[in-house]
């Protein structure tokens, strides 16, 4: 389940052996929400705001250290990025090649350890935007 939560970011991360076409099939139908879209089914939502959602798959599925992969997360601060990387390490995830992030939304997982297109839900983290003066 997803719920709007400004100033937070939800992260899914891991390693997939899928080729890019197969990996992308998981989000097919996202632009024009379709009941066939697997990510919408898994997240139990009818819509994902594409302005706040991001996906990354490394070139040639190359596994990266979690520290390097963490730089691909679309968060607002290095402090948040570090918390995410630390959470991955605590879960025993030290490398990966793919991730999803969803800003300003909190994800509540029904089943711990479920794989979302081969990725694990890492958590929802505070990710405040810098305030303009």
ABEGO torsion letter per residue (X at the ends): XBBBBBGBBBBBBEBBABBAAAAAAAABGAABBBAABAAAAAAGBABBBAAABBBBBBBGGBBBBAAAAAAABBBABAAAAAAAAAAAAAAGBABBABBBBBBGBBBBBABBGBBBGGBBBAEBBBBBBBBBX
